[in-house]
């Protein structure tokens, strides 16, 4: 990685001396991890799009069949006219994924446009090396980018089809009294779009090496003209410097036709400093407006469903919804027990952003009577279940049921004594606060309603501190 960074930092200087070809122009020897990362990213994106689309198409087909059956009970003719052959319609949408999607409308991706143009520029400047092995690897990279592009085109096509279908059913079903089932259908369409938006956000974020490539080539003066002529964005908007003239052979650049013959499709990296400077204010304003609209839509749901509050966790995978945590609770020594510390590990599942439930296990470590009499011992274990509901300002209402073995033990066989386990019923408040990007701290104050039932009686108020990893 350091070698690649050093080589890229020298690239602008090297490219300025293109009149006298130098072996240093081939200094860029991309590591295999770059090509492997592109292939892995492409395959993962394709799999996620295919899996999610198939899942939602199956779900939507079942919802339409349910609405059709209900309508058929009162008007069989209308049921056939409105819904038609549901299975045939959704099978046709699935088949588009298996067959060629070249006829679908092109979906613009700044990531793909940037990477394809950046790599094409480096290759045309003879900065990557013209070995057969390197050219074959580049072809594979562009094939992976093309596969991503096709999945983007397909997902946009499906979104458009589902939107049109939703509008069609809305007009036909409104006077027929099928409200709840159609609302469920619209929710599924909404969640499919949100799911695809999440995947797209991930794919639009370049990796470390990709970011390094883009930031480097964008600083090269000759790249400005290359971008304007050969990027997808440049061809769409006629960026400054875009003309029909071929690139000068004296500058060491290949023509668009030659690059395409070599199997290197062309794309884009953000243009030109002048274009950025002239339009940055307008772009920021537009982006701010779009963010506000998206934020409002995410919090209030689909405008056609004013009472719908979408669940942001719904489009996440099982593991993305898990919240792993730990906490510590200390107890002073008394006549019966030494000083102890409870160490717990928990795993919670986020049903909604403001509702979490989970399980945990704790271990009670004995530390002795005081600092002069330190003695490590096994003073108990515990099993926990808990639930949390968010209030406001970082405060959560917390509660749970726990079962604890509060006696010193020397082997696991002793824990099988069911009667030795004692119950706790807890409720209280939790304050959560951010520590780092994915690390959150929490402070808990809980009341045990069953503390008097324990022998000997335990403390009614429990104070715990801990951390959650998200």
C-alpha positions in Angstrom: 0.0 0.0 0.0 2.8 2.4 0.9 4.6 1.6 -2.4 1.3 2.3 -4.3 0.8 5.6 -2.5 4.3 6.7 -3.3 4.0 5.7 -6.9 0.7 7.6 -7.3 2.2 10.7 -5.7 4.8 10.7 -8.4 2.3 10.2 -11.2 1.5 13.9 -11.9 5.2 14.7 -12.4 5.7 11.6 -14.6 2.7 12.4 -16.8 3.9 15.9 -17.4 7.0 14.5 -19.1 5.1 12.3 -21.6 7.0 13.7 -24.6 10.0 11.5 -23.6 8.7 8.1 -22.6 10.3 6.9 -19.4 10.3 3.4 -17.8 9.0 5.2 -14.7 5.7 5.7 -16.5 5.2 2.1 -15.7 5.9 2.5 -12.0 2.3 1.8 -11.0 2.1 -1.9 -10.3 -1.3 -2.3 -8.7 -1.4 -4.9 -6.0 -3.6 -7.9 -6.4 -5.7 -6.8 -3.5 -7.1 -3.9 -5.7 -8.4 -6.3 -8.4 -9.6 -8.8 -5.7 -11.4 -6.0 -3.9 -13.2 -4.9 -7.1 -14.3 -8.5 -7.9 -15.5 -9.0 -4.3 -17.4 -5.7 -4.2 -19.0 -6.5 -7.5 -20.0 -10.0 -6.6 -21.4 -9.0 -3.2 -23.5 -6.2 -4.8 -24.9 -8.4 -7.5 -25.8 -11.1 -4.9 -27.5 -8.6 -2.6 -29.5 -7.0 -5.4 -30.6 -10.3 -6.8 -31.5 -11.7 -3.4 -33.4 -8.7 -2.2 -35.3 -8.2 -5.5 -36.3 -11.9 -5.6 -37.5 -11.6 -1.9 -39.6 -8.5 -2.5 -41.1 -9.7 -5.8 -42.2 -12.9 -4.1 -43.7 -10.9 -1.2 -45.5 -8.5 -3.5 -46.9 -11.3 -5.7 -48.3 -13.0 -2.6 -49.9 -9.6 -1.4 -51.5 -9.1 -4.8 -52.9 -12.7 -4.8 -54.3 -12.0 -1.4 -56.0 -8.8 -2.6 -57.3 -10.6 -5.7 -58.8 -13.4 -3.6 -60.5 -11.0 -1.3 -61.9 -9.0 -4.2 -63.1 -12.1 -6.0 -65.4 -12.9 -3.1 -67.5 -9.9 -3.9 -66.7 -9.3 -7.6 -64.8 -12.0 -9.5 -65.0 -10.1 -12.8 -63.3 -7.0 -11.3 -60.7 -9.2 -9.6 -59.7 -10.6 -13.0 -59.7 -7.3 -14.7 -57.7 -5.4 -12.1 -55.1 -8.0 -11.2 -54.9 -10.2 -14.3 -52.3 -13.0 -14.3 -50.2 -12.1 -11.2 -47.7 -14.9 -11.4 -47.0 -14.3 -15.0 -46.4 -10.6 -14.4 -43.9 -11.2 -11.6 -42.2 -14.1 -13.3 -41.5 -11.8 -16.2 -39.8 -9.3 -13.8 -37.7 -12.1 -12.4 -36.7 -13.3 -15.9 -35.3 -9.9 -16.8 -32.7 -10.5 -14.2 -31.6 -13.8 -15.8 -31.7 -12.5 -19.4 -29.9 -9.6 -21.0 -30.6 -6.1 -19.5 -28.8 -4.2 -22.2 -32.0 -2.6 -23.4 -32.8 -1.1 -20.0 -32.3 2.6 -19.3 -28.8 3.5 -18.1 -28.6 4.4 -14.5 -25.8 6.9 -13.8 -23.3 6.0 -11.1 -20.6 8.6 -10.2 -18.5 5.8 -8.7 -18.5 3.7 -11.8 -18.0 6.7 -14.1 -15.1 7.9 -12.0 -13.3 4.6 -11.7 -13.7 3.7 -15.3 -12.5 7.1 -16.6 -9.6 7.2 -14.0 -8.3 3.7 -15.0 -8.8 4.4 -18.7 -6.8 7.6 -18.3 -3.9 5.9 -16.5 -3.8 3.1 -19.0 -3.9 5.4 -22.0 -1.0 7.4 -20.5 1.0 4.1 -20.3 1.2 4.5 -16.5 0.0 1.0 -15.7 2.2 -0.9 -18.0 1.1 -2.6 -21.2 1.8 -6.2 -20.3 -0.7 -8.8 -21.3 -1.2 -9.7 -17.7 -2.0 -6.1 -16.7 -4.4 -5.6 -19.6 -6.2 -8.8 -18.8 -6.7 -7.7 -15.2 -8.0 -4.3 -16.4 -10.5 -6.0 -18.6 -11.7 -8.1 -15.7 -12.1 -4.9 -13.6 -14.2 -3.3 -16.3 -16.3 -6.5 -16.6 -17.0 -6.3 -12.9 -17.9 -2.6 -13.2 -20.2 -3.5 -16.1 -21.9 -6.2 -14.0 -22.5 -3.6 -11.3 -23.9 -1.2 -13.9 -26.3 -3.8 -15.2 -27.6 -4.5 -11.7 -28.2 -0.8 -11.1 -30.1 -0.6 -14.4 -32.2 -3.6 -13.4 -33.0 -2.3 -9.9 -34.0 1.0 -11.3 -36.2 -0.8 -13.8 -37.9 -2.8 -11.1 -38.5 0.3 -9.0 -40.1 2.0 -11.9 -42.3 -1.1 -12.6 -43.4 -1.4 -9.0 -44.2 2.3 -8.8 -46.3 2.2 -11.9 -48.0 -1.0 -10.6 -48.7 0.7 -7.3 -50.3 3.7 -9.0 -52.4 1.5 -11.2 -53.7 -0.5 -8.3 -54.4 2.7 -6.3 -56.7 4.0 -9.0 -58.5 0.7 -9.5 -58.8 -0.4 -5.8 -59.8 2.9 -4.2 -63.5 2.5 -4.9 -63.5 -1.2 -4.1 -62.7 -1.0 -0.3 -59.4 -3.0 -0.2 -57.5 -0.6 2.1 -55.3 -2.5 4.5 -54.0 -5.0 2.0 -53.1 -2.3 -0.5 -51.4 -0.3 2.3 -49.2 -3.4 3.0 -48.4 -3.6 -0.7 -47.3 0.0 -0.8 -45.2 -0.5 2.3 -43.4 -3.4 0.7 -42.7 -1.2 -2.4 -41.3 1.5 -0.1 -39.0 -0.9 1.8 -37.7 -2.3 -1.5 -36.6 1.1 -2.6 -35.0 1.8 0.8 -33.2 -1.5 0.6 -31.8 -0.7 -2.9 -30.8 2.8 -1.8 -28.7 1.3 1.0 -26.9 -1.1 -1.3 -26.3 1.8 -3.7 -24.9 4.0 -1.0 -22.4 1.3 -0.2 -21.4 0.7 -3.8 -21.0 4.5 -4.4 -18.4 4.7 -1.7 -14.9 4.0 -3.1 -12.4 1.8 -1.3 -9.1 3.1 0.0 -7.1 2.3 -3.1 -9.9 3.5 -5.4 -10.0 6.8 -3.4 -6.3 7.2 -3.8 -6.5 6.6 -7.6 -9.3 9.2 -8.0 -7.7 11.9 -5.8 -4.4 11.5 -7.7 -5.6 11.6 -11.3 -8.0 14.5 -10.6 -4.9 16.7 -9.8 -3.3 16.0 -13.2 -3.9 18.9 -15.6 -4.1 16.7 -18.7 -6.8 14.7 -17.0 -9.2 17.6 -17.2 -9.5 17.4 -20.9 -9.7 13.6 -20.9 -12.6 13.8 -18.4 -14.5 16.3 -20.5 -14.1 14.2 -23.7 -14.6 10.7 -22.5 -16.6 10.6 -19.3 -20.2 9.7 -19.3 -21.0 12.9 -17.5 -19.0 14.9 -20.0 -20.9 13.3 -22.9 -24.2 14.1 -21.3 -23.6 17.7 -20.3 -20.9 18.8 -22.8 -18.4 19.8 -20.1 -15.9 22.5 -20.9 -13.2 21.1 -23.2 -15.4 18.5 -24.7 -15.1 18.4 -28.4 -15.1 15.8 -31.2 -11.4 16.1 -31.8 -9.3 13.1 -30.9 -6.7 13.4 -28.2 -3.3 14.3 -29.4 -1.0 11.4 -30.0 1.9 13.6 -28.9 0.4 13.6 -25.4 0.6 9.9 -25.3 -3.2 9.5 -25.2 -5.3 6.9 -27.0 -8.5 7.7 -28.9 -11.9 6.5 -27.6 -12.1 4.0 -30.4 -8.7 2.4 -29.6 -9.6 2.2 -25.9 -12.9 0.6 -26.6 -11.2 -1.9 -28.9 -9.0 -2.9 -26.1 -12.0 -3.7 -24.0 -11.6 -0.6 -21.7 -15.0 1.1 -21.4 -14.7 4.8 -20.5 -16.3 6.5 -17.5 -15.8 9.6 -15.3 -14.1 11.3 -12.4 -15.3 14.7 -11.2 -14.3 17.2 -13.8 -12.5 20.0 -14.0 -11.6 22.6 -11.5 -13.4 25.4 -13.3 -16.6 23.4 -13.5 -16.4 22.6 -9.8 -15.7 26.2 -8.8 -18.5 27.6 -10.9 -21.2 25.2 -9.8 -20.2 24.2 -6.2 -22.7 26.6 -4.6 -25.6 25.4 -6.7 -24.6 21.8 -6.1 -24.4 22.2 -2.3 -27.8 23.9 -2.4 -29.3 21.1 -4.4 -27.8 18.4 -2.2 -29.1 20.1 0.9 -32.6 20.2 -0.5 -32.4 16.6 -1.5 -31.2 15.6 2.0 -34.1 17.5 3.6 -36.6 15.8 1.4 -35.1 12.3 2.0 -34.9 13.0 5.7 -38.5 14.0 5.8 -39.6 11.0 3.7 -37.7 8.6 5.9 -39.2 10.0 9.1 -42.7 10.5 7.9 -42.9 7.6 5.4 -44.5 7.6 2.0 -46.4 10.9 1.3 -49.3 8.7 0.1 -49.4 7.0 3.5 -49.4 10.0 6.0 -49.7 7.7 9.0 -46.9 5.3 8.0 -43.8 5.6 10.0 -41.1 3.4 8.4 -38.8 1.2 10.4 -35.2 2.1 9.5 -34.1 -1.3 10.8 -36.4 -3.2 8.4 -33.9 -3.1 5.5 -30.9 -4.2 7.6 -29.6 -7.8 7.9 -29.9 -9.8 11.1 -26.3 -9.1 12.1 -26.6 -5.4 11.3 -29.5 -5.2 13.8 -27.6 -6.8 16.6 -26.2 -4.7 19.4 -23.4 -6.3 21.4 -22.6 -4.8 24.8 -21.0 -5.3 28.1 -21.4 -3.8 31.6 -19.9 -3.9 35.1 -21.6 -3.9 38.4 -19.7 -3.9 41.7 -21.0 -4.9 45.2 -19.4 -4.1 48.6 -18.5 -6.9 50.9 -20.7 -7.8 53.9 -20.9 -10.4 56.5 -21.9 -13.2 54.1 -20.1 -12.2 50.8 -16.8 -10.7 49.8 -16.3 -7.7 47.5 -17.6 -8.8 44.0 -17.8 -7.4 40.5 -20.3 -8.6 38.0 -19.0 -8.8 34.4 -21.7 -9.2 31.8 -21.9 -9.6 28.0 -25.2 -8.9 26.2 -26.6 -9.2 22.7 -29.6 -7.1 21.8 -31.8 -7.2 18.6 -33.1 -3.8 17.4 -36.8 -4.3 16.4 -37.0 -0.6 15.7 -34.5 2.2 16.2 -36.2 2.9 19.6 -36.9 -0.7 20.7 -34.2 -3.2 21.7 -34.6 -6.6 23.4 -31.9 -9.1 24.1 -30.2 -11.7 26.3 -27.0 -11.8 28.3 -24.8 -13.7 30.7 -22.9 -12.5 33.7 -20.1 -13.8 35.9 -19.6 -12.7 39.5 -15.9 -12.3 40.3 -15.0 -12.4 44.0 -12.2 -10.0 45.0 -11.8 -10.6 48.7 -12.8 -8.5 51.8 -10.6 -5.4 51.1 -7.3 -4.4 49.5 -5.4 -6.1 52.3 -7.3 -9.4 51.8 -7.5 -9.8 48.0 -8.7 -13.3 47.0 -10.0 -14.2 43.6 -13.0 -16.6 43.6 -16.0 -17.6 41.6 -19.0 -16.0 43.4 -21.7 -16.7 40.9 -23.1 -16.5 37.4 -26.3 -15.1 36.0 -28.6 -15.3 33.0 -30.3 -12.1 31.8 -33.1 -11.0 29.5 -33.8 -7.3 28.9 -35.8 -4.8 26.9 -35.3 -1.1 26.2 -37.5 1.6 24.9 -36.1 5.0 23.9 -37.6 8.0 25.7 -35.7 11.2 24.6 -32.3 13.0 25.0 -30.5 9.7 25.2 -32.6 8.3 28.0 -34.1 4.8 27.7 -36.6 2.9 29.8 -35.0 -0.4 30.7 -36.4 -3.6 32.3 -35.6 -7.2 32.5 -35.8 -10.6 34.2 -32.6 -12.1 35.6 -31.8 -15.4 37.2 -28.6 -15.5 39.4 -26.6 -18.1 41.2 -25.2 -16.1 44.1 -23.1 -18.6 45.9 -19.4 -19.5 45.6 -18.9 -22.5 43.3 -15.9 -24.7 42.4 -17.3 -26.7 39.5 -20.0 -26.3 36.9 -21.9 -29.2 38.3 -22.8 -27.1 41.3 -24.7 -24.7 39.0 -27.2 -27.5 38.2 -29.0 -26.9 41.6 -32.1 -25.2 40.3 -33.3 -24.1 43.8 -30.1 -22.2 44.4 -30.9 -19.8 41.6 -32.6 -16.5 42.6 -34.8 -14.3 40.4 -34.7 -10.5 39.9 -37.3 -8.3 38.2 -35.6 -5.0 37.2 -36.9 -1.7 35.8 -35.2 1.7 35.6 -33.4 4.2 33.3 -30.5 4.0 31.0 -28.5 6.9 29.7 -26.7 6.2 26.5 -24.0 8.5 25.1 -21.6 8.4 22.1 -17.9 7.5 22.8 -16.7 6.9 19.2 -18.2 6.3 15.8 -19.5 2.8 16.6 -19.0 2.7 20.4 -21.6 3.9 22.8 -21.4 4.1 26.6 -24.3 3.6 29.0 -25.1 4.2 32.6 -28.0 2.3 34.2 -29.9 2.7 37.5 -32.3 -0.1 38.1 -34.7 -1.1 40.8 -35.1 -4.8 41.8 -38.7 -5.6 42.8 -37.7 -9.0 44.1 -34.7 -8.1 46.2 -36.4 -9.0 49.5 -37.0 -12.6 48.2 -33.3 -13.2 48.0 -31.6 -14.9 51.0 -29.8 -13.0 52.2 -31.6 -9.9 50.8 -29.7 -8.0 48.1 -29.6 -4.3 47.4 -32.7 -2.8 45.8 -30.9 -0.3 43.6 -28.5 -1.6 41.0 -26.0 0.7 39.3 -24.2 -0.5 36.2 -21.9 1.1 33.6 -21.1 -0.4 30.2 -20.5 -0.1 26.5 -22.4 -1.1 23.4 -20.7 -1.9 20.1 -22.7 -1.0 17.0 
